[in-house]
Amino acid sequence: MSTPKTPGSAAGGLRTTDRLAAGLLWLVALPTVLVAAWWFGSASSDNYINPPLADVVAAFVPTWFGEPGTPFADSRVAVDIVPSVLRLMAGYAVALVGGIAAGVLIGSSRALRAFVEPVLEFFRAVPPPILVPVLMLFLGIGDTMKVVVIAFGCVWPILLNTVEGVRALDPVLRDTARIYRLGPWARVRKLVLPGASPQIVTGARQALSIGIILMVIGEMFAARDGLGFSIVQFQRSFAIPEMWGGVVVLGLLGLLLSLTFRVASDAILAWYHGYQRAQRGGA
């Protein structure tokens, strides 16, 4: 026998649905306004540099997915976008692992931090795009050079935020771990990484945006494929609608990666958000 729903539970379900609908409306409101402004603002344009959005949309699918019947392996999605994403993920992963490992070591030792700080400040001040011509001399124009550029640019926000997160750990927790005689690895797993994770995630979010920029710059300098390479080729051949389509693809890629990162970070920091809600509820 089913239990009848109470009016309160029904009202709560409606409120949840209303909140979800309102959140979705806010999410799509500004993009809709911007697309509509671009569509109507460029509708009568006869400037080849600023073609109507209708021309960009008409060229989008044939450019990136090919004509009907084109195998996926022959489309620009597979030839250009997938290699770009793989380079980005490789460089980002190297920066994430290296930045967190080095940040934990440096943040845990005052003497080591004082020793390496001048070198860190020097390399952090070097713009990663400047290294592209230099790395081309040593590594060529292959994927290794692009991955190294992405990793070099992404590692600094991760490293520095990890150092600050480790330094900001509660001294009482450090003393407690010492009293319970936790080993170095157990201390890192159970105290250091969880305690510093909010700032590590903040640095990782900043690094993802930097990585996307460096991915495109590396492919614009010297490449045989990739999203940045395609955009430059369209510009040089005066295929302007296709070029604008590449810019749109780049923006959509950034949006997708940002949403994916948010889902992952919310899962990693679920305990922290719960702690914050408990603190606000008890205040």
Beta strands, then each sheet from edge to edge (+ up, - down):
end
